[in-house]
């Protein structure tokens, strides 16, 4: 995969969440190799098509240091769930926008992220996020957020909130329309991995 970053006109950084326990997978899914490349590295390399400012939030920084591209910064996750991990990462962000990604998106492509990034220039100032939407609600771990959402997010967390859906329900969010929803496929279980491997033979 070409990891050469393309400089976007949008002020953008990326956060990759890799703090999960991988309980359903039975092994560290961030290290599972797809075509010889660990999932975490694949996601980071896709993000490099949009920005060279990438932060990986993880409880296992020593484990992943040799896995992520050299451009990436590792942030120690306090392991209180993805919403708190996102807030942790946001405290490091200096850009107007941040791309938030899960570490287990094997179908993610840098070219697709580039096309999504172009949409940020058309977002109204009161919109804090650009996210895909499904029947289950927003897809919070594959989309864009304004850095300015941190204060309200931290207030929600301080009040005990831990759910992305509950937080987003009270925010102005624009739908990121997808040509192919398969890009959101993630590997949570051995069956997911088997399905992906079968589809990509």
Order of alpha helices (4+ residues) and beta strands (2+ residues): beta-beta-beta-alpha-beta-alpha-beta-alpha-beta-alpha-beta-beta-alpha-alpha-beta-alpha
